[in-house]
Amino acid sequence: MHIYEVLRRPIITEKNTALNGLNKYTFEIDRRANKPLIRQAVEQIFKVDVTSVNVVTVPGKMRRVGRSRGMTSPWRKAIVTVKAGQRIELFGS
């Protein structure tokens, strides 16, 4: 897997914006990615030093539109902690 396929998009929510102050950044990641691959991708793309990577699998939710019901797909997110004093400028913090 190529490093640009590991990170799909940054997740910018109110909770994740508060984590930016603690040098923690959140990304949606590919389901096949593991922690060493995520660390390598973030370090090479954003030129920062990663201290830890936490991975969470977000389960799908039941959705209803009219009479039809269905499930959204489960997805994975990674919370990446970078070295103190460094930041990822993509998040604008």
N, C-alpha and C positions, 0 to 999 in steps of 0.2 A: 504494500500500500504506500502510495506517495504521501509525503508530509502535508501537501496542500489538500489531500482528501480526508485527513484526520479531523481537522477543525471545520465544521460546517458554517457556523455563524456565532457571533457573540450574543449573549443573552443580557439584555439591558432592561432590568426591572428596578423597582424601588429598593427591594431587598438587596439585589446584587450591586446596586450603586453604593449602598451603605458598606458593603464588603470591600469595595475598591479602596476605602480609607485604610483597610487592614492589609493592603497589598494582595487581595484575593480577587481573581477575575474568573468569570463563568463563561463557558462555551458549550454549544451543542456540538456533540462529537459523533463520529461514525460508530455504529454498533459493534464493529469488529476491532476497534482501537483498544489498546491496553495502556497501562500507565507509563511504561518506558517510551512508547511511541508518542503519547501525548506530550510528555516532557520534551522529547527531541523536537517535535513540531513547534511547540511554543518557543523554545530557545532559538531555533533557527529562523523562524519567521519574524519574531519580534525583538531578537537580539537582547534577551534578558536571561538572568539566572533563575531557574525554578528550584524552589526549596521543597515543595510537596505538591502532590496531585491527588485529589479525591474524586472518585467517580460514583455517580448516582444513576440508577436506572429508573426513569420516571414511567410509571405504568400508564397504559391507555385509559381513556375515560369513556363512559357511556354517553352518547349524544343522541338527541332526538330532533328530527325535522318532520313536523306533521305527525303522520302515523308511523313513519319508518324510524327504526332505531339501528344504531351501529356503534362500533367502537373506534376511537382514534388509535393510531399506532403508538406503541410504546417507543420511547426514545431515551438517549443517554446524554447526560451532561457531566462536564468536568469542572471542578473548582480548583484553579491553579493558583498556588501561592508563590509569589516572586520574592527575590531577595530584597531586604529593607533598603530603601533609597532608590530603587528602580521602579519604573512604571511602564505600563503599556498605553501608548498615546491614543490607540484606537478608541478607548472608552472616554476620552476627554475629561478625565478627572484631574 
